[in-house]
Amino acid sequence: MNVEDAARGRYSCRAFLADKPVDRKTVEELLNIAATAPSGGNLQPWHVIALSGPPLAALIDDVKAQVGDLPRGEGSEYRIYPQDLKQPYFDRRHKCGEDLYATIGVGREDKPGRMKQFRRNIELFSAPVGLFVYLDRQMQPGQWSDAGMFIQTLMLAASARGLATCGQEFWAMWHKSVARYTDPSEDWMLFCGIALGVPDPEAPINSLKTDRAPVSEFARFEGF
């Protein structure tokens, strides 16, 4: 699979085959490829802790036991979305949510149905591997963008191997609980989790391909 095919084929998978494990060697190979991503000054600011098996199951059980009392989590250490999100970004986010729930027949007024699906984040959508991406608190927006390139490279590498991923900023809202299982440095901040596994091809929710703005909407060309 070439890079273009991997990029066009990548999507946020929200239904994995729980009985299809991903071994440590494969995860290490994907991280090796991701580490080729560029970073300013070659800082390589990312840190990753991979969980699978009993440690991941324990984290899932821990958060499930708390979510009734903390429906919005423990609170993230950074603002995931801007306050008062303006257009066109607000509409894009809203449509993404509506399109997602439409794939599983959950309407706008079905709050229990929406909450049930949202809480599937806790299970990493049945993925067998959870990757937790940290950044040193000293890092600035430039290094956060470097981490984005690292994550995208990882996702493309997974796609090229027939695997799927889902970036989960959800886990930033549970950073204290995650830390009990990842034991990160005190200097690190949890950016996101990434669910990794074999996608379920029969799951309707995996049919979603979110809209993308045309080039004419986000780019200008001068001097060509």
N, C-alpha and C positions, 0 to 999 in steps of 0.2 A: 504494500500500500504506500503510495507517495504522500507527501506532506499535504497536498491539496485535498486528497481524498480523506485523510485523517481529520483535517480541519472541518471539512463539510460534513463528515460523518459523526463528529463528536456531538454529544448532547448531555444534558444533565439527567442521568439515569435515576429514576425513583422506584425501581423495582429490580432487585437482583435475585439471582438463584442462590438461595442460602446453602444448598448442598454442593455448591461448586467452589471449593477453596482456591485461594491464590497463595502459592508457596512463597517462602521468604526469598528464595533466589530470584523469583520474578519481580518481587517488590524492590529488591536491591538493584536489579537491572534497570527498572523504570526510574529509580532515583538517580542512578548514574547518568542516565540520559538527560533527566531534568536538570542535573547539575551543570550541563553544558550551556544553560541559559545565560544570556549576558547580564552583567551587573556593573553599575558604575564603580570604577576603581577596582573592579574585580573583588568587591567586598564579600560577595556570596553570602548575603545576610540571613539566609533562611536556616531554620533548624526544624527537623522533622522527627517525630516519634510515632512509630507504627505500632498499632495494637491489633491483635487477632486472638482467636481462641478464648481461654478463660479470662484474661485481663479485659478484653473488649466486652465480653458478656457481663462481667462484674460492673463495668462502667455503665452499661445499658440498664442493668437492674437498679443501680444506685440512682440514676436520674429518673427512672420510672417511679421509684418510691417517693421522689421529691416533687414531681411535677404537679401533683394535686395542690400542694401548698404554694408552689412557685410556678404558676402557669406561664410567666414571662421569663423564667430562668433567674439566675443570680445577678444578671446585669453584666453587659460587656464592658471591657476596659476602653473601648473606643466607640464612636458613633458609627453604626453600620451604614445607615442612610442619613443624608442631610435632613435637618429639621425643615419642615415646610417645603418639601420637595417640589420644585417648580416644573413647568412644562418644558419640553415634551416628556421629561423623565417620569413624572407622576403617572401619566397615561400609559406609558410603556410598562411600568411596574404593575399597574392595575390590570392591564390586558393580559399580562403574563399569568397573573393569578387566576383570572377568569378562564383563560384557555386551559390552564392546568386542571382546574377542578371540573371543567366540562368533559375532559377525557374520561373521568370516572363517574360522571353523572351526578355531581354534587353541585346543587344550585347555590345562588348567592345568599339565600335566606337559610340555608341548611348549616347553621353554625356548628352543631354537633359533628356533622360530616366533615366540615372543614377542619375542626379541631382534631378529629381522629386522624386525618391525613397529615396535618401539621406535626402531630406527635410521632408519626412514622420517622421523622428525623432522628428521634432518639435511638431507633433501631438501625440507623444508617440504611434504611430501606432494605434491610436483610443482607447488606454487603458483608462479606467475611473479613474485610480489612478496613480499619480506620486509620487514616494518616492525619496527624495533628501538626499543623504548621505554625511555628513560632517565629517571632522577630524580637531582636534585642530592643529594649525600651528606648535606647539611645537613638535608634534609627529614625530617619525623617521620610517625608513623602517619596523622595527619590528611591529609597531602599524598599519602600512598600511596593512601588511599581516594579522593582526588580523581582520581588517575591511573586508578583502576578505573572511575570514572564516564566519564572520557574514552575509555577503551578500549571500554566498553559502548556509548557513543554512536557510536563509529566502527563497531562491529560491526553495530548496528542500521541505520546508514546504508548499509552494504554490503549487508545483507540486503534492504533496500528496493529496491536496484538489481539484484537477482538475482545478486549476488556472494556469496561465502562467506568465512569466516575461521576461523582456529584459533589461539587464544592458546597460546603455547609458552613456558612457564617453563623448558623444556629448554634454551633458549639462555642462560639465566643461568648454567648450568654450563659454558658455553664463552665466557664474557665476554672472555677474553684474545684468543682467536682472532677473535671478532667485531670487537673493537677494531681489528684490523689492517685491516679493510675499512670501518669506520664512522668511525674517527679521532675518538672522542668527547673532550670536555673531561675532564681528569683529575678534575674535581669531580663527574663523573656516574657513576652506578651503573646497570648494565643490569638492568632489571626483567624484561622478557620480550621475545620476538619474537612477531610476528603474521603468520601465513601468510594471503595474500590472493589470491583468484583466482576463476575460474569452477568451480563444483563439478561433479564427475562424477556424473551422476544414476544411472548404472548400477552404481556401486561399492557392494557390500553394506555396507561399513563406514560409509557415509554414511546408512544406514538407522537408525543408533542414535540414539535420543532418550533421554537419561538421565532417571532418575526425579527427581521433585521432591516434597519433603515437602508435605503439605497445609497450608493456612494454620493450621489448628487445632494443628499441631505446633510452629509457630514464633512464633505471635502470640497476644496476649491482648487482650481488649476489655473496657473498663470504662467505665461512664457512658453507654452507648449506649441 
